């Protein structure tokens, strides 16, 4: 008995023609709904040159995409009505992956950058409020913030008092944050690290 070659099946499957003009399959991964997978009854359509084509029934929008041998991609599903763009899904996915990678790189870079804020245990309230606002700004930028409390003389031996001062300062920070490195004593005071929650 002669066995069929696996390669012949692959050859038949991949042979002839290019990409189908109108993809009917569900895209891999939660990138976006396309074509027949768009459930809205009407959409606001954006053309291939980013021109606004207006609101129309989903069937008409699909027809326009088919006429151009492109896909209809839901780019703003939460809008009313949802926004769909006529373009190649392969191109859309490439652009989306490129944007996501850029955002990951920026987030990774910001998380590795350290901003330091130095406070005195006996600083006036207005000075602490000013520095708390700077911490808010640093956190919103996505970076890691190092908080240093400077201690002098006998203050270094009163760690509970120093912790209380730091806790009071943390309460004045409006941006939600989490502590990634707890308060550590050493040298001229103590330090801790926080990032945006």
N, C-alpha and C positions, 0 to 999 in steps of 0.2 A: 504494500500500500504506500502510495506516495504522499508524504506530508506536505502540507502547504507552508510556504515560507511566511514568516511574520512580516518580513520586509515588504512583501507584495501587498499586504493589507495597508501598511503605512503608505505605500506608494499610491494606492488608489484613493486613500483618504485625503492625502495632501495634494494630489495632482489636479491641474487645471484651474484656471480662474484665479482671481485674487480674493480680497476680503469681500464678503457679501455686503451689498450697498446698504442694507438696513438690518442691523443686528437684532435678532429676536431672543437671544439668550440673556439670562440674568448675569450682570457683570460680576466678576470674582471680587469678593471683598466689599465692605460697605462704603464704596466710593460715591455712587449716586445712582438714582433710578433712571433708567433710559427706556425710550421707545414704548413698547407695550406694557412695561412695568410701571409706568407713571399712572397713578390711580385717579388723579384729579380730572374733573370733567372739562375744565378749561384752564388755560395757562397763559401767562404773559410771555410772548416769544421774543427772543433776541436772535437776530440773524447772524450770518457768517462774518460780517464786517462790524459786529457789535451794534448794528442798527436796531432800534426798537420797532418791532412789527405789530405791536399791540396785543390785546387780549383776544383769544380765539378758542373755539372748541378744540379739545385734545386731538380729535380725529383730523381736523384741518392742519393742525401743527405737525402731526405725524406725516401727513401727505406732503407738506412742504419739505420736510427732511428727506423723505424718500425721493422726491423729484431731484434733489441735489445729491443723491446717493450718500447722504450723511446720516447722523443719528440725532435724535432729540433727547437732550440731557437735562434733567431737573437740577438746576444749580442753586435754587433758593426754595426749598420745599416748605419752609415756614411762612413764606410771603403769602399774601391774599390778593389775587390768586397766585399759586406757585409760579416761579420764573423758570423757563426752560430755554436752553440755547441750542441752536442748530450747529453742530460741529462733529468732527470725528471723535468717537469715544476713545480711541487709542491716543489721540492727541490730548484730549481732556485728562485722561488718566496720567499721562506723562507730565503734564503741567501740574496736576494736583500732587503727584509724588515729589516733584521738584520743589513745590511750595512747602510741603510738609517737611522735607529734608532741611530746607532753609530755616524753618521755624525751630526744628529740633537743634540745629547747630547754634542758633541764636540763644535758645534756652540753655543749652549746655555751656555756652560761653559765659552767659550771665551768672549761672550758678557757680562757676569757678572763680568769678571775680569777687574780690572781698572789699567791702567798704567798712571803715572803722569809725566808731563814734566813741569819744572819750568823755566820761562824765566824772565830776568830783562828788564825793560822798556828801559834801557840805555845800553844794551848788544851790543857788537860788532857784525858786520854782520857775520863773520866767526863762532862765537859762536852760533848765531841763525841758521845758515845753518846746523851746526852739529846737533843741537837739532831737526831741521826739518827732518833730515834723520832718527833720532831715532823715530820720530812720524810715518814716513813712514813705518818703520819696525813693529811698534806696530799695525798699521792699517792693514797691510798685514797679520798679525797673527790673525786678526779678533776680537781683543779686543776693549774695550772702552778706549779712551784716555782723560785724564783730563789735560787741559792746564791752568797753573797758571801763572799769571803775577804779579810780586812783585812790589809794589809801596812804595815810601818813602816820608815822609813829605808832601810838597805841591803837589806832584804828585797824591796823593789820591783825591785831590779836582778837578783835571783836567781829568774828565772821558772821554771826547771826545778825548783827546790826547792819553789816555790809549787804547781806542777802536781802534784808528788808528794804534797803535803799534801792537795790536793783529791781525788786518786785514792784515797788512804787513807780519806778521809771517805766517798767514794762507796761503797767496799767495805763500809762498815758499815750501809748502807741495805738493808733486807731486801726491801722491795717492788720487784718488777721495774720498771725504768724505762728510758727512752731519752733521750738528749741531743738537744734540739731547737735549742739555741744553745750552741756550744762555748765554752770558757773564753776570755774577752776581758779584757785588762789595760787599766787606765785609772784615773785618779783616785787613790783611796786603796787600790786593790787590784785584784781581778778578780772577774768574775761569769760565771755560766753558768745555763742554764735546762734543766730536765728535766720530763718528764711521765710518767705511768704507762704502761707498755708494754702 
